[in-house]
Amino acid sequence: MVKALKEWYGYSIQEGCQLVDLPRSSYYYVSHKPDESQLERDLKTVAGQFLRYGSRRLFRQLRCAPYGYSIVRSHTRRLMRQHNLLQKVKRKRYPTTNSDHPCPRYANLVQDLEITHPEQVWVCDITYIRLFHGFVFLAVVMDVFTRSVRNWNLNNSLDGSLILEALLQGLDDRVPEIHYSDQGIQYATLEYVKALQAR
């Protein structure tokens, strides 16, 4: 706009900038995109040497000798994304269900069942919660109709006591008509089955 005012109407640059309310420094500013070709080559080299490194470790490598770049991690991550160098994070999974056991198996009573009232069906399951140094296990007992948790138990061991305590405390004031769980060994133990049959 300032250039057009100067060429068509003979305004000076200062007058044109004042008319369009633009600082003169903005008129003269020219954006210079830095040449990152060497940085990109070095990033690819380091990523090729350390195949399992993520952006945090590659960023540190590029800041150290012999490279000595003064870059930030977000810049490194952006370049890695542009050049498909980001690795998928492989999280360790901990299996909580072991269905390979000799204990008796029971029929699925809820397959075609219409859930119409509370305490008709309780579902139970185990999951794990990742901590900085390992896992803890969570057993949950939930009523299907109300979606409310009847009880839960947290433990750092995946033995039968984890789910048995959750069940027994849940059974203190309510009793379901049907108990539903996977066919893992924890739910098929003699103690667990006896606790259910007793009610």
C-alpha positions in Angstrom: 0.0 0.0 0.0 2.8 2.4 0.9 4.6 1.6 -2.3 1.5 2.3 -4.3 1.0 5.6 -2.6 4.6 6.6 -3.4 4.4 5.5 -7.1 0.9 6.7 -7.9 0.5 9.9 -5.8 4.1 10.9 -5.1 4.0 10.5 -1.3 7.2 10.0 0.5 7.7 6.7 2.4 7.3 8.5 5.7 4.0 10.1 4.6 2.7 6.9 3.1 3.4 5.0 6.4 1.6 7.7 8.4 -1.4 7.5 6.1 -1.8 3.7 6.6 -0.7 3.8 10.2 2.3 1.6 9.6 5.7 2.0 11.4 8.5 2.8 8.9 10.5 -0.1 10.4 7.8 -2.5 9.3 7.9 -1.2 5.8 11.6 -1.8 5.5 11.5 -5.2 7.4 12.5 -8.2 5.2 11.9 -11.6 6.6 15.0 -13.8 6.4 14.3 -17.5 6.8 17.5 -19.0 8.2 19.2 -21.7 6.1 18.6 -24.9 8.0 20.0 -27.3 5.4 23.2 -28.1 7.5 21.1 -28.5 10.7 18.8 -30.9 8.8 21.7 -32.9 7.5 23.2 -33.1 11.0 19.9 -34.1 12.5 19.5 -36.9 10.0 23.1 -38.0 10.7 22.5 -38.1 14.5 19.1 -39.8 14.1 20.8 -42.4 11.9 23.4 -43.1 14.6 20.9 -43.3 17.4 17.9 -45.0 16.0 16.0 -45.2 19.3 16.5 -41.6 20.3 13.5 -39.2 20.6 13.5 -35.5 20.2 14.8 -34.9 23.7 17.9 -36.9 23.3 18.6 -35.8 19.7 18.2 -32.2 20.8 20.9 -32.7 23.4 23.2 -34.4 20.9 22.9 -31.5 18.5 23.7 -29.0 21.3 26.9 -30.9 22.2 30.2 -31.0 20.3 30.9 -31.4 17.5 27.6 -29.8 16.4 27.1 -27.1 19.0 23.7 -25.8 17.8 21.9 -23.4 20.0 18.4 -24.7 19.3 15.4 -25.6 21.5 13.7 -29.0 21.7 10.5 -27.8 20.0 12.6 -26.7 17.0 14.2 -30.2 16.9 10.8 -31.9 17.2 9.4 -29.8 14.3 12.3 -30.7 12.0 12.0 -34.4 13.0 8.3 -34.3 12.1 9.0 -32.6 8.7 11.5 -35.4 7.9 9.5 -38.3 9.4 12.1 -39.0 12.0 9.8 -39.2 15.0 9.6 -42.6 16.6 6.4 -44.1 17.9 6.5 -44.5 21.7 6.3 -48.2 22.5 4.8 -48.5 26.0 5.3 -51.7 27.9 2.0 -53.4 28.4 1.3 -55.6 31.3 -1.2 -58.5 30.7 -3.8 -58.8 33.5 -5.7 -61.7 32.1 -4.5 -65.3 32.0 -7.2 -67.5 30.6 -5.0 -70.6 30.2 -5.8 -72.4 33.5 -7.4 -75.7 34.6 -10.1 -74.1 36.8 -13.8 -74.6 35.9 -15.4 -72.1 33.5 -18.9 -70.8 33.8 -21.6 -69.9 31.2 -22.1 -66.4 30.0 -25.4 -65.4 31.6 -25.5 -61.8 30.3 -25.0 -62.3 26.5 -28.7 -61.6 25.6 -29.9 -60.3 28.9 -31.8 -57.0 29.2 -30.5 -55.0 32.1 -33.5 -53.5 33.9 -32.6 -52.8 37.5 -29.7 -52.2 40.0 -27.9 -55.2 41.4 -28.9 -57.3 38.5 -25.4 -57.6 37.0 -22.1 -56.7 38.5 -19.0 -56.6 36.3 -15.5 -57.0 37.6 -12.2 -56.3 35.9 -8.6 -55.6 36.6 -6.4 -52.9 35.0 -3.0 -51.5 35.7 -1.8 -48.0 36.4 1.6 -47.0 35.2 3.8 -45.3 37.7 7.3 -43.9 37.3 8.9 -47.1 38.5 6.5 -49.9 37.6 2.8 -50.6 37.9 0.0 -50.9 40.5 -3.1 -52.9 39.8 -6.7 -51.8 40.2 -9.6 -54.2 40.7 -13.0 -52.7 40.1 -16.5 -54.0 40.9 -19.3 -52.1 39.1 -23.1 -52.3 38.8 -24.0 -52.4 35.1 -27.4 -50.7 35.4 -26.4 -47.7 37.5 -22.8 -47.5 36.3 -21.7 -47.0 39.9 -18.6 -48.5 41.3 -19.6 -50.9 44.2 -16.0 -51.3 45.3 -12.4 -51.2 44.2 -9.0 -52.3 45.5 -5.5 -51.2 44.7 -2.4 -53.4 45.1 1.1 -53.8 43.7 0.6 -57.5 43.3 -1.7 -59.3 40.8 -2.6 -62.1 43.1 -6.1 -63.4 44.0 -6.3 -61.1 47.1 -6.6 -58.0 44.9 -9.9 -58.9 43.5 -11.2 -61.0 46.4 -11.0 -57.9 48.7 -12.8 -55.7 46.2 -15.6 -58.3 45.9 -16.0 -59.0 49.6 -16.2 -55.3 50.5 -18.7 -54.7 47.7 -20.8 -57.6 49.0 -21.0 -56.1 52.5 -24.3 -54.2 51.8 -25.4 -55.4 48.3 -25.6 -58.7 46.5 -25.9 -59.0 42.7 -28.0 -61.5 40.9 -25.2 -62.2 38.4 -21.5 -61.7 38.6 -19.7 -61.2 35.3 -16.0 -61.1 34.6 -13.5 -62.4 32.1 -12.2 -66.0 32.5 -8.9 -65.0 33.9 -7.3 -67.2 36.6 -7.9 -64.6 39.3 -11.7 -64.9 38.9 -11.6 -68.7 38.7 -9.7 -69.4 41.9 -11.4 -71.6 44.5 -11.5 -68.8 47.1 -13.2 -66.4 44.7 -15.8 -68.9 43.5 -16.6 -69.9 47.1 -17.2 -66.3 48.1 -19.7 -66.0 45.2 -21.4 -69.3 45.8 -21.8 -68.4 49.5 -24.1 -65.6 48.5 
